[in-house]
């Protein structure tokens, strides 16, 4: 009887963890600023990722691409009809990723290669071989992004998420730092890196336009929406690592938002 109770309690813990992770992912990815254009941009990632892989002579089914960048918040505005590309994190086996890195480093600045490989429109911000998945920083994009916005081999993505279960003394601060800089703080971060401020412009435009649509001419409503959204963005944090671990156990590494 005691074993049955323990099993039931552990099952409840896993379900609770899965719900907590789902709620977090939904708050991060399915927020009020996601309009039709941004939703379409995200949807087109998988096809563009597959084309990018083929251009670099990679099998899309042998690697994983995790969407990131301004696709998280808004992909248009800032004086542009569409100013966003597709930034992603690339994962794959060492035997595939290492030769790819060498080839890309050798050919990236070659004019002919620029024509063949449209890296200005879609490119990996970071790459991780399977042998490099040794800390939370390397796994953070996978833990903080649902399968809905992961391209390539999803079975491989699920297997890589499970690595979090094998890490010794994982550092939650690494997850906080990654999320705070590259996700929650993405609009401000890119504007401070001696780069174009267009991403921050797009975010602010999306905030303004969404507020105006909700307010319907009532400035006080618009202001309340803006303040509320910014406050929620500033306060959101990932669940503790033990919650992610239990969620991974419960789902087999599958993080899917309905």
C-alpha positions, 0 to 999 in steps of 0.5 A: 500500500505504501509503495502505491501511495509513493507512486501516486505522489511521484506521479502527481509531482511529475504532472504538477511539474509538467503543468508548471513548465507548460504555463511558463512556456505559454507565458513566454511564447504565447503572449499578447504581442504575437500577431498574425505576422509574427505567428506566420514568421514562426511557422515558416521557420521549419521550412527555412531551416530545412532549406538552410540545412540543404544549402550547407549540405546538412541533413535536416533530420540529423540536426536540431534548430531551436528558434530564438531572437526577435521571433520571440517578441515581434518580427516587424515594426520599427519602420520596416515591413518585416525586419526580422530574420530567423536566429536559431541555436543549432544542435547535432552530433559531433561528427556532423557539427565539427565539419560544418563549423570548419566549412562555415568558418572557411566559406562564410566570408566568401562572396560565392558562399554568401550567394549560396548560403543566405546566412543574412536571413537565417543563421545559427547564433550558437552551435552545440555538438552533443559532446558539448551538452555539459551544462545548463547554458548549453541546454537552455534554448531547449529547456526554454523553447517548446517543440512548436518552435523547434525544427529538424529531428524532434526525437533528437531534441527530446533526447538532448533535453533528457541530458539535464537529468544526468548533469551533476550539480547543474547551475540554475543561475546559468538558466536565469542568466540565459533567459534574462539576456537572450529571451526576456531581455532580448530587445534591450540586449541587442540594442546595447551591442553596438548593433542596430536598434531595430529589434528594440524598435520592433518590440516597442512598435508591437507594444504600442500597436497592440496597446492601441488595438486593445484600447480602441482610442482610450489612452488610459487603457493603452497605458495600463496595458503597456505597464502591465505587459512590461511588468509581467515581462520583468517578473517572469522567471523560469521554474527551478531546475528540479521542476524542469527535470520532473517535467522531462521525466513526465514527458520524455523530453517533449515540451509541446504547447497546444 
